[in-house]
Amino acid sequence: MKLVIKNGFVVDPVAGNVIKKDILVIDGKIAGSGTNINTSGAEVLDADGRLAVPGLIDMHVHLREPGFEAKETIYTGTRAAARGGFASVACMPNTNPVIDNAALVSAVINSSRAGGVVNVYPIGAITRGSRGTELAEMADMRDAGAVAFSDDGMPVANAGLMRRAMQYAGMLGAAIISHSEDKSLSASGCMHEGYISTMLGLKGIPACAEEVMVARDILLAEDTGCHVHIAHVSTAGSVRLLREAKARGVKVSAEAAPHHFTLTDEAVMGFDTNTKVNPPLRTEDDVAAVRQGLADGTIDVIATDHAPHTAEEKDVEYENAPFGMVGLETAVGLVWTELVAAGVLTPVQAITKMTLNPARILGITKGTLETGADADITIIDPETTGAVDPAMFASKGRNTPFAGRLIKGLPWATIVGGRIVMRSGILEDYKK
């Protein structure tokens, strides 16, 4: 199988440059790049001046399978990923049952190979059932293919247990992904604690509920030497703590979700439950700090925290709605509109945070277009604009606050293992 991508501007996060050249793909691998590549016997994909980048990686996705298939499945979630330009996703373990053993890790991998269209990397639970009382079978899960460990959504409150988890993960060469939340501080809050929550009469979640746990896990990472990755950073205080920790040489990384560098708590004013996320939408100062953290490298990764829910679950009072919004099919446009076009990040910086950096944190051989690498490629049209239309989503979830929003810079094609799985927003009739 031979594919030539012609007339594209190749964004190379390793070299840190953008060069117009063609890419040759043979049997699912990058076979070379340059000008005037021989197209004899090859399928030709004309990128027509668009950006050709390593296949995007989303390291924070909820595929909901097993147990919550009404919200999402591996089949629908991977198609949403492909439509959004992502060639690889790492899925969180808060399913039913929780992915806390090798058999379930293997089941997710096998299901993704059978019915998925992008690469799926399971993240194993830190504790059994994510109950925070006993470590899960971390070594067995690692052997089965788990790329990291997290109790996402259910933070590990016991510092001693988290320290032991970091010690084990460090021996296994895997990162701990921390959902940083002190439940005693967030309590039953449903949005950011501040002026807006007071005005709306909704119980708030203070910024310190996140920052206390970020500080704790930084100290534990410093103590154990384990790589700790802070998920969905949302506050100025968290950014400051991370910046200071990195200056000390602590082995810590972090991610930000598009909604946390795009929306503020003012979006809750209409009581749209699609704005209810955890951590919550914060203030303008927090948004500015997250953007600055992305710009100066304090925040290494952009990840969606794609969290689909059914319409029935979200169509309730704000306090009673579940946390979460979908993000796979809006992420690239939001990154380009809010960060690249706005001058916060260069195209190389943005792509690095969505390819090379997550690949390195997860320890997977992805995120580059070097000769011999897997031919996972995303083609982005930086000039295309479009309005977000949830009715067109491949995801089962329609829970987005961005419906109708005009965004610029959209994924034009997604290539996984040398096969075109999405072109011009249309999914190809293809199964891995």
N, C-alpha and C positions, 0 to 999 in steps of 0.2 A: 504494500500500500504506500503510495507516494503522494504527497501534498506539497504544493508550493504556495506560500503566501507572498504575494507581490505588492509592491508599491506602498508598503506600510512604513511608519516611523517606529522603529523598535526601541522601546524603553527598557534599558538594562539596569536593574537595581544593583547589580554587582559592580559594574564599571561606573555607574552613576551618570550615564549619558543617554541621549536620544539621537539615533542615527537612522537615516532612511536606507533601508536595505531589505532584501527578500529573505525568507526563511524556508529552508528545505526540511521536510519531514519524511522520514522513511520508516515504515513499520513501527509507528508510534513513538519514535525518538527524534530529537533534533539532530539532523545530519549535517547541518552547516548553515551558514548565512553569508550574504554578500550581494553583489549586483550581477544581473544577467545570469541567474541560475537557470540551467537547462530544464525546461518544463516538459520534455518529451516523456509521454506515458504517465504524466502526473495530473491529478486534479488541481486546478488553479483557483485560488481564492484571491480576488483582487481587493486588497484593503483600501485602495483608492485614497491614500493620504491619511488614513486613520492611524491610531496608535496600536501597535502590537506589543502586548505585555505578557509576562509570565502568567499562567492561569491563576486567577485570583483565589485566595484562601480565606475562608471565614472560620476562625478558630472558636467561635462561640455561637452555636446553633442548637435549637431544640427541635429535633425531628419527631418527638412524641411517641415513637414506636420503640418498644412495645407498650401497650396499655391505654394510650390516649389517641387512638387512630381517628377518632372523630375530629380531632384538632389538626392532625398532620400525620403523614406516613413517610417512610423512606422514599416511596415512589413519588409522592407529590412534593416532598421537601427537596429532593435532589433536582427535580424539574424546576422548581422555583429558583434553586441555586443556579442552574444552567441559564435560565432566562435572565437572571441578575448578573451574569458574567462570572460566576464562581465555578472553578473547576474542582475545588476541594472544600470540604467542610469537616469540622470536628464537632461531634454531637455530644451534648451534655447528658449525664446519666440519670436525671430526675424523671425517669419513666416509671411504669408500673408493670412488673417489678423494677426496682432500682437496679441499674447496671453495676452490680457490686461483686461479680464473680466472672471467672474466665468463660463459662458457658454462655453467658449473656453477651459478653464482648464478642465472642465468636459468632453468635446469632446475628448481631447487628452487622458485622462484616459480611457474613454470608448473604443476608437479606439485601445489603447494598449491592453486592456483586450480581445478584439475581435480578433485582428490579430497579436499581438506581442508575443514574446517568452521569454522576460525578463521583469523585473519590470521597469516601466516607471514612473518617478516623474516629473511633469511639474514645471517649474520655471516661475513665472508670471512677466510681465513687471512692471517696476517702474512707468513709465509714460504712458499716453494714446498714443497708436500708437508708443511708444518709441520716441516721438517727443521732449521730454524734456521740456514741457511747463506746464503740468498739471498732478497731481498724478493719477495713475490708481486706480481701485477699489480693493485696497490691501486686506482689510478685507474680502470682498466677495470671492476673489480668494483664500485666505488662508483657508476659510471655505470649499471651493470646492476641496481643495487638493494641492494647490501650496505649495512647500516646501521652497521656497526662492524667492527673487525678484532681477531682473537684467534688464538693458537695453542693454545687451551685444551687442557689435558692434556699439552702439550709446551711447557713454558716456553722463551722465547727466552733462552738462556744468554749469548749474546754481547751485551755492553752497547753496543758500537758499533753493531751491527745494530739493536738495539732503539731506540737514539737516532735512527737514520735513519728507522725505521718511524714514530716519533712525529713527526718533522719532516714526513714525507709525509702522515700522517693529519691533522696539524694544518692543512696546506694544503687538504686535502679536506673539512675541517669534520667529521671523524669521530673517534670515541673509539677508543682502544686499550683492549681488555679484557685485563687481565693475570692469567694463572694464575701466582700468585706461589709459586714453588718452586725452590729450589736443589737440583738433582738430586744434586750431590756430597754434600749433607748428608742428604737423604732416602734416598739410595742404594736399597737393596732393602727398606726398611721397609714395614710393612703396617698399623701402628696408631700411636697417639701414644706417644712415648717417655716412660716414666715408671714409676711403681710397678706399674701393672697390666700393662704389657708385660713387665716383668721377672718378675713373678709367673707370667705365662702362658708365658714363654719365647718371645715373639714379638719380632722385630726392630722397633725403634721408629723413628718419624719425629719428630725434635725440633721444637719450636716455632720455633726459629731458622731452620729450612729455609724456612719461609714468610716470616718477618720480615726476613731478609736481602734477599729479592727485593722485598718491599714497600718497604723503605727505598731500594733502588736505583731502583725505578721512580718513586717520589716525587721523588727527586733529578733524574731524567731529565725528568719532567713539569715540574718547576720550571725546568729548563734550556731546554726546547723550547717551553713554553707549550701543549703538547698536552693535551687532556683524557684523563686516564688513569683507568680504572675498575678497581678491585681486586675480582676475583671471590672468591666464597665465603670471606670473612674468618672465621678460626677461632680466633685467639689474642689474648690480652690485649695482647701486645706490638704486634701489628698494629693493634689499635684505638688504642693510645696513639700510634703513629706517624702514623696517619691524622688523629687529633685535632690533633696538633701541626702537621701539614702544612696542614690547613684553617685553623688559626689564622694561619698565614703567608700565606694566600691562594693556595696551590697549587691548580691546577685538577685536583682529584682527587675521585673519588667511590668508593663501595664498596657491596657487597651482602653479605647474610648469608643462608644457607640455613636452612630450618626445623630440620634435624637438628643444626645447630651451635648453635642457641639452645634446644634441647630435650633432647639426649642428651649423656652424657659417655662417656669411655672405659670406664667400668664396664659399658656395654652389650655390650662385646666378651667379657665373662666367659664367656658360653655358647658362644663361638666361632661365633656366627651370622654367616655371611659377608655377610648383608644389612647388617651394621653396618660393613662395610669400604668406606670412602669416602676420597677424596683432595681436600682435606686431611682428615686423620682426625678422628674424634671426640676432643675434648680434655678438659680437667679442669673441675671445678666452677668454679674461678676464671675460666677462659677463657669458659665459658658465661655467667657473670655479667657479664664484661666486654663480650661481644657484645651482651647484653641492654641494658646501659648505653649502649653505642654506638648501638643502635637508638633508645633513649629520648632521647638528647641530640642526635641528628641527625648524629653522626659517620658512621654507616652509613645510607646514603640509600635503599637498595632491599632488598626481600625477594625473592629468586629461588630457584627450587627446585634447580637443577643436576640436573634430571630425567635419570637415566642408566639406562635399562632394559638388562637382560641376560637371557639365557635361563636357565632353571632348571638346565640341564646345566652351564653355565659357573659358576654359583654353588655347585653341589653338589659342592664339592671341599674340600681342606684350606684353612684360612684364608689361608695364605701364597700359595697358588696361585690364589685367586679374583680376578676383576677388581674394580677399584674401582667403586663407584657404587650408588646406590639410586634407585628411582622416587620422584617427588614431586608430580606435577601433581594427583593426585586426593586428596591428604591435606593440601596446603599450607594451604588456607583454615581448615580445622578446627584445625590445629596453631597457626596464627597467632592465631585467636580464643581457643583454650584457654590457650595458653602466654603470650600477650602481652596481649591485650585484656582477657579475663576476669581475668587476674592483675594488671591495673593497670599493666603496663609501658608500654603504648601506649594512647592513646585510639582510638576507631574511626576518626576523621579521620586521625590519624597513620599507622595501619596501612594504610588505603586509599591514602593518598598514596604510601607506599613501594611499593605494588603497582600504581599507575596513573600518576599525574602524573610522579613522579620518573623511573621507567624510560623513559617517553615522551620526556622532555626530554633524558635522556642519549643515547638512540638517535636523537633528532632526528625523531621521527615525530609526526604530528598526531593523537594519541590521548590518552586519560587525562583527559578532561573531559566534562561533560554540558552544556556551553554551547550555546546555540542556534546551529545550523549545523554542529555537530560530528557526526562519524559516530555513528550510533546503536548503539554498542557499550556494552552495559549488563549488569552482573552484579547479581543479586538474592541477598542473603545472609540466611538466617534465623538470627539470633544465639542463638535459644533451642533450636534443634533439636540433639539429641545423637544419636550413632550410633557403633557400633564399626567400625573399619577392617576391611574384608573384601576382601582382594586378589582373590578369585574374582569380584568384581563389577567389577573395573577394566576400563576400555576399552583401556588400554595393554596391549601384549603382555607387558610386564614385570610380574612379581609380586614383585620383589626389594625388599621393604620390611621394616624392623624394627618397624613400627608395627602389624602385624597384630593384631587383637583390642583395640587401644587405644581407649578411649572418648574421643571428641573432641566439642566443642560449637561451634556456629556454622558451619553448612554452607551451601555454595552451593545455592540453590533453583532459579535459572534463569540461563541464559546467552543473551544476545542479541547477535548479530553482524550489523552492517549492517541493523538493524531486523527481523531474522528470529530467532525463538526456536529455538535449536539444542539446548537442554537445558532440561528442566523436571522438577522433583522427582526429580532423579538419572537421568532417562530421556532418552536422546538422541533427538532428533527425526529422522525419516527425511528428511534434507535434505542436498543437496550444494550447495556454493557454485558 
